[in-house]
Amino acid sequence: MSRRTRQVGDQIRAEISRLLLRELHDPRIGFVTITAVEMSPDLRNARVFVSTLQAGKPREETLEALRSASGFLRREIGRNLSLRSTPTIDFRFDKSIETGSRIESLLREAGLGGASEDLAAGERERPLEADAPHGEDRPARDAGEAVETDDAPAPGDRSTPDE
């Protein structure tokens, strides 16, 4: 896949997500996530992969609603994106999430555990900080963690470092 097809696919994914959130008001469309967009090399066809938490008949109704709205979505994409030709849109379910969930449950049944069990047990490893002093290995700081250094005053300290 070329850089251009990826860029156009990303723009179309963002635009469809925006349209589903703000413009399209079909009650058959439940909670839907656009997981990927694959563009044909000539940029005339877009295969849009979606996932949903629903199963069975509601899932099929969601896919049917998306397919019936594809004309509206195509027209809006043509208006909002500057493309030579507006691609046709083909909606498909993304089965990778289901497959990953199934693999994880099989691993749990086999006693091999899974990533979610490790996180639930609090066994998360923090990455080591590359610039640890004196070669010490220490966990990386969280984004909101305060850091004090010798040359900076502590929070609330109004004295200057020269004093």
Residue pairs with C-beta under 8 A, 6 or more apart in sequence:
1 38
1 39
2 41
4 43
5 39
5 40
5 41
5 43
6 39
8 39
8 43
8 83
8 87
9 36
9 37
9 38
9 39
9 46
10 37
11 81
12 37
12 39
12 46
12 48
12 77
12 81
12 87
13 34
13 36
13 37
13 48
15 76
15 77
15 80
15 81
16 34
16 37
16 48
16 73
16 77
16 89
17 34
19 72
19 73
19 76
19 77
20 29
20 32
20 34
23 76
24 69
24 72
24 73
26 65
26 68
26 69
28 61
28 62
28 64
28 65
29 62
29 65
29 66
29 69
30 52
30 53
30 54
30 58
30 62
31 52
31 53
31 54
32 50
32 51
32 52
32 62
32 66
33 50
33 51
33 52
34 48
34 49
34 50
35 49
35 50
35 51
35 94
35 96
35 97
36 48
36 49
36 94
37 46
37 47
37 48
37 49
38 46
38 47
38 49
39 45
39 46
39 47
39 87
40 46
40 87
43 83
43 84
43 85
43 87
44 85
44 87
44 88
45 87
45 88
45 90
46 87
46 88
46 89
46 90
47 90
47 92
48 66
48 89
48 90
48 91
48 92
49 92
49 93
49 94
50 62
50 63
50 66
50 91
50 92
50 93
50 94
51 93
51 94
51 97
52 59
52 62
52 93
54 62
59 93
63 91
63 93
66 91
67 91
70 88
70 89
70 90
70 91
73 89
74 86
74 87
74 88
74 89
75 86
77 83
77 86
77 87
77 89
78 86
104 114
104 115
104 116
107 113
107 114
108 114
108 117
118 124
126 139
126 140
127 139
127 140
128 137
128 138
128 139
128 140
129 138
129 139
129 140
129 141
132 138
141 147
146 155
148 154
151 161
152 161
153 159
153 160
153 161
